[in-house]
C-alpha cells in the first residue's frame, strides 16, 4: 500500500476450492489483508458456488476473475476439466453475491 498498490489478488491453481479447510484458510487470509492492510481484494479461485461467493463478499472481495477462454462451441476442445456452463455459473454466482467479475 505504501508503494502505491490499491489492490491485492489471490490466485489458486486447480478446478476449485471445494476443500472446506483450504477455502476457510483463504477467507481468514483475505479478512486479515482487508482489515490490517486495507487493500481492495480480487480473487481467482476457480469454480465458485454461490455460498462461497457470499463468504468472499463478506470479507471484502470486490472483484472475481474467471476467464471463459473461448466460444461455447469450442469450449469442449479447449477445456476438459469443466463445462462452459460451470464457468457461466461461477460468473453468475459472483455477480449475484455483489462481486464485480473480470472475464475474457
N, C-alpha and C positions, 0 to 999 in steps of 0.2 A: 504494500500500500504506500509506503514511504517513497518508493521508486516510481510511483505513478500508476500502479496496477489498480484497476477498478473491479476486476472480475477474476474469480478462481474457478477452474474447471477440473472436474474429476472424471476420468475415463477408465472403464474397466474392459477387460477382454472377455470374450465368451458370448454365449447366446443371451443370457440374462443373469440377474442376481436373485434367483429364487431360494438360495440358501438363506434362511432367516438370520443366522448368526452373521453372515457376511453383510447382508443388507442393513442390519441394525448397527454394525460397526461403521458402515458408510454414513448412516444417519447421525451417529454420535460425532464423527469427524466433521461432517458438514455443519452441525449445530455449533461446534466449537469455532470453526472458521467464521461463521456468521457473527457469533457473539464476541469472540475475542479479537478477530482481525478486522471485521466489518466490511469484507468484500462481497460483491454480488456473487452468486453461485450458479454455475452451469454444470450439467451432468451429461454424460453419455454412458449409460449403463446397460445397453441392450434393450431387449423387450421388457415392457413395463406394464404391470397391472394397474388398474385404477386405484386400488388401495395403496400401492407403492407410490404412485404419483401424488396422492394426498399427503402421505408422510413426507415426501420430498418438499412439497409446497409448505408444509408446516414448519420445516427447518430453514425455509428461506430460499429454496431453489427458484430462480426466476426464468431460467431457460433450460430446455432439454434438446439435445442433439440426436437426431435419428434420420440417417440418410435412407432414402428409398432405393437408390442405386440405379434404377432403370425403369422402363415402362412395364406395366403389368404383364404384357405379352412376352417379355423377355426375362422376367424375374426368375422363373424356374431354371433358366440357363445360367444365371449369374449367381444365384444363392440356393444352396441345398439344405441349409440348417433351419430355415423358417420360411413362411409364406409371405406373399405380398400383403395378405390380409392381416397377418401378425404385425407387420410393420405399421399398417394403417391403424390398427387397434392401439398400438403403442402411442402413436401421434394423437389419436383421439383421446386416449386416457390422460395424457399430459395436458392437453388443451382443456378438457373438462375439469381438471383439477386447478386450472388457472395458471398454468405454466406456459410461457411462450415456447414455440418449437422452432428450431433451426433445422432445416431439412433440404436436401438436394437430390 
